[in-house]
């Protein structure tokens, strides 16, 4: 089974599409309005929150998919997100067969180490220190002037994370730090401080997520932003370079070319007079639909995979169950967060360190 992604029609409904196209309906995805008798007022127009609206008495117009093929795709992706983080030993019978059938559609599903832990008190340096991660993805609960359904962290608590201890300081590494609009300058400062602790030099870049709604248009919910409605979110990317001598740099390049890291379409770029190998370059803009509150687009995992290849080790902090499910499509991920359902450690070395540091907690091993 192959899933074909199609564009959303700019006319939204089939009726309007046919009217403006001379009686013909295009092949794109369409929606049909949900008109509730005695409640919906079409004169008000479409709801800003659309499928994310929680008001059962909302008088604005809402929409559902008006396309059988698109509905099949929607069901397909819902099934994919239901993949649970459990070890193969725990799976049995019908559930295992269902997962195997689903895996035949999704492609190979890689084991992910998931650790349920509050990072404020978690011994990150002892558990993950020295593991030589090439990428660290962080979506911290920044303290903002809005009521959130989860506890937030102070800026100093985020800065105090022992990121320097988990990086592979002998090679170029990447730290992806999601930040709100007001926290973006601070995120750059924090990336610089982590680089100083790691004795590495860092160059920062902005990866922008443009938020789309159910109709594939810019979100206009009006929940965030003082002067403007925020329809984007920034992931500040820190590219960490080891401070090496000329001979060491040449030796490193020779080893990388000889060994490879599983990525393709390699080219070279010069950053601060240092030649760095990059795979085929992604855009610095991700256009993706808004889902649950605080959930980031899954496309970020593909960006990291194409940047480093499947063999590089990657770490995600403040992860949730949906992050673990998304990371399973790729290789060598370790996810840590207090909202992860269960600790499942597939990496033997991390499992050994975890048992030594927290012998009172039972964990599922590979």
C-alpha positions as CSV (number, residue, x, y, z in Angstrom):
1,X,0.0,0.0,0.0
2,X,1.4,3.4,-0.9
3,X,0.0,6.7,0.3
4,X,-0.2,9.5,-2.2
5,X,-0.1,13.0,-0.8
6,X,-2.3,15.5,-2.6
7,X,-2.7,19.3,-2.4
8,X,-5.6,21.0,-0.8
9,X,-7.9,22.8,-3.2
10,X,-7.7,26.6,-2.8
11,X,-11.5,26.7,-3.2
12,X,-12.0,24.5,-0.1
13,X,-15.4,22.9,-1.0
14,X,-16.3,20.9,-4.1
15,X,-19.3,23.2,-4.8
16,X,-17.2,26.3,-4.9
17,X,-14.5,24.5,-6.9
18,X,-17.1,23.4,-9.5
19,X,-18.6,26.8,-9.7
20,X,-15.3,28.6,-10.3
21,X,-14.0,25.9,-12.7
22,X,-16.9,25.8,-15.0
23,X,-18.6,22.7,-13.6
24,X,-15.5,20.6,-13.1
25,X,-14.1,19.5,-9.8
26,X,-10.3,19.3,-9.4
27,X,-8.4,16.3,-8.1
28,X,-7.2,18.0,-4.9
29,X,-8.5,17.4,-1.4
30,X,-11.8,19.2,-0.6
31,X,-13.7,19.8,2.6
32,X,-17.4,20.1,3.3
33,X,-18.9,22.5,5.8
34,X,-20.6,21.2,9.0
35,X,-23.8,23.2,9.4
36,X,-25.7,22.5,12.6
37,X,-29.3,23.5,12.6
38,X,-30.1,26.3,15.0
39,X,-26.4,26.8,15.9
40,X,-24.2,27.5,12.9
41,X,-24.3,31.0,11.5
42,X,-22.8,31.0,8.1
43,X,-22.6,34.8,8.1
44,X,-19.9,34.6,10.7
45,X,-17.6,32.6,8.4
46,X,-15.1,29.9,9.3
47,X,-14.0,29.2,12.8
48,X,-10.4,30.3,13.5
49,X,-9.7,27.1,15.4
50,X,-11.4,24.8,12.9
51,X,-10.7,21.1,13.9
52,X,-9.0,22.3,17.1
53,X,-12.1,24.1,18.4
54,X,-13.2,22.8,21.8
55,X,-16.4,24.9,22.0
56,X,-19.4,22.5,21.5
57,X,-21.6,25.5,20.9
58,X,-19.4,27.4,18.5
59,X,-21.6,29.2,15.9
60,X,-18.8,29.4,13.3
61,X,-18.5,27.1,10.3
62,X,-16.4,24.0,10.7
63,X,-15.3,21.5,8.1
64,X,-14.7,17.7,7.6
65,X,-12.9,16.0,4.7
66,X,-15.1,15.5,1.6
67,X,-12.9,13.0,0.0
68,X,-12.9,9.2,0.4
69,X,-9.2,8.9,-0.6
70,X,-8.2,11.6,1.8
71,X,-10.2,10.0,4.6
72,X,-8.3,6.8,4.0
73,X,-5.0,8.7,4.4
74,X,-6.3,10.3,7.6
75,X,-7.2,6.9,9.1
76,X,-3.8,5.6,8.0
77,X,-1.8,8.3,9.8
78,X,-4.0,8.0,12.9
79,X,-3.2,4.3,13.1
80,X,0.5,5.1,12.7
81,X,0.4,7.4,15.7
82,X,-1.1,4.6,17.9
83,X,2.1,2.6,17.8
84,X,3.0,1.9,21.4
85,X,6.5,2.0,22.9
86,X,6.9,-1.6,24.2
87,X,9.6,-4.2,23.8
88,X,9.2,-7.1,21.5
89,X,9.0,-9.5,24.5
90,X,5.9,-7.8,25.7
91,X,4.1,-8.1,22.4
92,X,2.1,-11.2,21.8
93,X,-0.5,-12.7,19.6
94,X,-2.9,-10.4,17.8
95,X,-1.2,-7.2,18.8
96,X,2.1,-8.3,17.3
97,X,0.5,-9.4,14.1
98,X,-1.3,-6.0,13.8
99,X,2.0,-4.2,14.4
100,X,3.7,-6.4,11.7
101,X,1.0,-5.6,9.2
102,X,1.3,-1.9,10.0
103,X,5.0,-2.0,9.7
104,X,4.7,-3.5,6.3
105,X,2.9,-0.3,5.3
106,X,5.1,2.1,7.2
107,X,8.4,0.4,6.4
108,X,11.0,-0.6,9.0
109,X,10.3,0.6,12.6
110,X,13.5,1.0,14.6
111,X,13.8,0.4,18.3
112,X,14.0,3.6,20.4
113,X,15.3,4.0,23.9
114,X,12.6,5.8,25.9
115,X,13.2,7.0,29.5
116,X,10.5,8.4,31.7
117,X,12.2,11.0,33.8
118,X,11.9,14.6,35.1
119,X,14.9,16.3,33.6
120,X,15.1,18.7,36.5
121,X,16.5,15.9,38.7
122,X,17.6,13.4,36.2
123,X,21.3,12.5,36.1
124,X,21.7,13.3,32.4
125,X,25.5,13.6,32.6
126,X,25.9,10.2,34.2
127,X,23.4,8.3,32.0
128,X,24.1,9.9,28.6
129,X,27.5,11.5,29.2
130,X,30.2,10.1,26.9
131,X,27.7,8.6,24.5
132,X,28.8,10.9,21.7
133,X,25.5,12.1,20.4
134,X,25.7,14.0,17.1
135,X,22.3,15.6,17.4
136,X,20.2,16.8,20.4
137,X,16.6,17.9,19.9
138,X,15.1,19.9,22.8
139,X,11.6,21.2,23.1
140,X,11.7,22.8,26.6
141,X,8.6,24.0,28.5
142,X,9.5,27.7,28.5
143,X,8.0,29.9,31.1
144,X,5.6,32.2,29.2
145,X,2.8,34.6,30.2
146,X,0.1,32.0,29.3
147,X,-1.6,29.3,31.3
148,X,-0.3,25.9,30.2
149,X,-1.6,22.4,30.9
150,X,1.9,21.3,32.0
151,X,4.5,22.7,34.4
152,X,7.1,25.1,32.9
153,X,10.8,25.6,33.6
154,X,12.7,28.8,34.5
155,X,15.3,30.0,32.0
156,X,18.1,29.1,34.4
157,X,16.8,25.5,34.7
158,X,16.9,25.1,30.9
159,X,20.4,26.6,30.7
160,X,21.7,24.2,33.5
161,X,21.0,21.1,31.3
162,X,24.3,19.2,30.9
163,X,24.3,19.3,27.1
164,X,28.0,19.6,26.8
165,X,28.5,16.2,28.4
166,X,26.5,14.3,25.8
167,X,28.0,15.8,22.6
168,X,30.6,14.1,20.4
169,X,33.2,16.8,20.9
170,X,35.5,15.3,18.2
171,X,33.0,15.9,15.4
172,X,30.5,18.5,14.2
173,X,27.3,18.2,16.3
174,X,23.9,19.8,16.1
175,X,21.6,21.1,18.9
176,X,18.0,21.8,17.8
177,X,16.4,24.1,20.4
178,X,12.7,25.0,20.0
179,X,11.9,28.5,21.3
180,X,8.9,30.8,21.5
181,X,9.1,34.2,19.8
182,X,10.3,36.1,22.9
183,X,12.7,33.3,24.0
184,X,14.5,33.1,20.6
185,X,17.3,35.5,21.5
186,X,17.8,33.7,24.8
187,X,17.9,30.4,23.1
188,X,20.9,31.6,21.0
189,X,22.6,32.7,24.2
190,X,22.0,29.4,25.8
191,X,23.4,27.5,22.8
192,X,26.5,29.7,23.0
193,X,27.0,29.0,26.7
194,X,26.7,25.2,26.1
195,X,29.3,25.6,23.4
196,X,31.7,27.3,25.9
197,X,31.2,24.5,28.4
198,X,31.9,21.9,25.7
199,X,34.9,23.9,24.6
200,X,33.5,24.0,21.1
201,X,32.6,26.9,18.8
202,X,29.0,27.3,17.6
203,X,27.2,28.8,14.6
204,X,23.5,29.3,15.0
205,X,20.8,29.1,12.3
206,X,17.0,29.5,12.4
207,X,14.7,26.7,11.3
208,X,11.2,28.1,11.0
209,X,8.0,26.1,11.3
210,X,5.1,27.8,9.4
211,X,1.9,26.6,11.1
212,X,-1.0,25.5,8.9
213,X,-4.6,24.8,9.9
214,X,-7.0,22.1,8.8
215,X,-7.6,23.8,5.4
216,X,-3.8,24.0,4.7
217,X,-3.7,27.8,5.4
218,X,-1.9,29.9,7.9
219,X,-3.3,29.5,11.4
220,X,-5.3,32.5,12.6
221,X,-6.3,31.4,16.0
222,X,-5.1,34.5,17.8
223,X,-3.8,32.7,20.8
224,X,-0.3,34.0,20.8
225,X,1.3,37.3,19.8
226,X,0.8,40.8,21.1
227,X,1.1,43.0,18.0
228,X,0.9,40.2,15.4
229,X,-0.7,36.7,15.4
230,X,2.2,34.2,15.6
231,X,1.8,31.8,12.7
232,X,5.3,30.4,13.0
233,X,7.7,29.0,15.5
234,X,11.5,28.9,15.5
235,X,13.9,26.1,16.2
236,X,17.3,27.6,16.8
237,X,19.9,25.2,15.5
238,X,23.4,25.3,17.0
239,X,26.1,23.8,14.7
240,X,28.9,22.8,17.1
241,X,32.4,22.6,15.7
242,X,35.3,20.9,17.6
243,X,38.3,23.2,18.2
244,X,41.0,21.2,16.3
245,X,44.4,21.9,14.9
246,X,45.0,21.8,11.1
247,X,46.4,18.2,11.1
248,X,43.5,16.9,13.2
249,X,41.0,18.5,10.9
250,X,42.6,16.9,7.9
251,X,42.7,13.5,9.6
252,X,39.0,13.9,10.6
253,X,38.0,14.7,7.0
254,X,39.8,11.6,5.7
255,X,38.2,9.4,8.3
256,X,34.7,10.7,7.5
257,X,35.1,10.2,3.8
258,X,36.5,6.7,4.4
259,X,33.9,5.6,6.9
260,X,30.8,7.5,5.9
261,X,27.8,7.9,8.2
262,X,25.0,6.5,6.0
263,X,24.0,9.8,4.4
264,X,23.8,10.4,0.7
265,X,24.4,13.3,-1.7
266,X,27.3,14.6,0.3
267,X,28.7,18.0,-0.6
268,X,31.0,20.4,1.3
269,X,30.3,23.9,2.7
270,X,32.7,26.4,4.3
271,X,31.7,27.8,7.7
272,X,34.1,30.2,9.4
273,X,36.9,29.0,7.1
274,X,36.3,25.4,8.1
275,X,35.1,22.9,5.5
276,X,32.2,20.8,6.8
277,X,30.5,17.9,5.0
278,X,26.8,18.2,4.6
279,X,24.2,15.9,3.0
280,X,21.7,17.2,0.5
281,X,20.4,20.4,2.1
282,X,16.9,20.8,3.4
283,X,15.1,24.1,3.4
284,X,15.2,26.1,6.6
285,X,11.3,26.3,6.5
286,X,8.9,23.5,7.5
287,X,5.3,24.0,6.5
288,X,3.2,21.6,8.6
289,X,-0.2,21.4,10.3
290,X,-0.7,22.3,13.9
291,X,-1.8,19.4,16.1
292,X,-1.9,18.9,19.9
293,X,-0.7,21.8,22.0
294,X,3.1,22.0,22.1
295,X,3.4,19.2,19.6
296,X,6.1,20.0,16.9
297,X,6.1,18.8,13.3
298,X,7.4,15.3,12.6
299,X,9.3,16.7,9.6
300,X,12.1,17.7,12.0
301,X,13.2,14.1,12.4
302,X,13.6,13.7,8.7
303,X,15.7,16.9,8.6
304,X,18.0,15.5,11.3
305,X,18.2,12.1,9.6
306,X,19.1,13.6,6.2
307,X,21.6,15.9,7.9
308,X,23.5,13.2,9.8
309,X,22.5,9.8,8.3
310,X,21.0,6.9,10.2
311,X,24.1,5.7,12.0
312,X,24.7,8.8,14.1
313,X,23.3,8.8,17.7
314,X,20.5,11.3,18.4
315,X,19.0,12.4,21.7
316,X,15.7,14.1,22.4
317,X,14.9,15.9,25.7
318,X,11.4,16.7,27.1
319,X,10.0,14.1,24.8
320,X,6.4,12.7,24.9
321,X,4.8,9.5,23.7
322,X,4.1,11.0,20.3
323,X,7.8,11.9,19.9
324,X,8.8,8.4,20.6
325,X,6.4,7.1,18.0
326,X,7.7,9.6,15.5
327,X,11.4,8.7,16.2
328,X,10.7,5.0,15.6
329,X,10.7,5.7,11.9
330,X,14.4,6.5,12.2
331,X,17.4,5.0,13.9
332,X,19.5,5.5,17.0
333,X,17.2,7.8,19.0
334,X,17.1,8.1,22.7
335,X,14.1,10.0,24.1
336,X,13.8,11.3,27.6
337,X,10.8,13.1,29.2
338,X,8.5,13.0,32.2
339,X,5.4,12.5,29.9
340,X,6.7,9.3,28.4
341,X,4.5,6.4,29.3
342,X,7.1,3.8,30.1
343,X,10.9,3.4,30.3
344,X,12.1,1.1,27.5
345,X,15.9,1.1,27.1
346,X,17.3,-0.6,24.0
347,X,20.8,0.8,24.2
348,X,22.8,-1.6,26.3
349,X,25.4,0.9,27.6
350,X,22.7,3.4,28.6
351,X,20.8,0.6,30.2
352,X,23.8,-0.4,32.3
353,X,24.3,3.2,33.4
354,X,20.6,3.6,34.2
355,X,20.6,0.5,36.4
356,X,23.7,1.6,38.2
357,X,22.3,5.1,38.9
358,X,18.6,4.1,39.6
359,X,18.6,0.5,40.8
360,X,15.2,0.9,42.4
361,X,13.5,1.5,39.0
362,X,12.8,-1.5,36.8
363,X,13.4,-0.9,33.1
364,X,12.7,-2.9,30.0
365,X,16.0,-3.8,28.3
366,X,16.9,-4.8,24.8
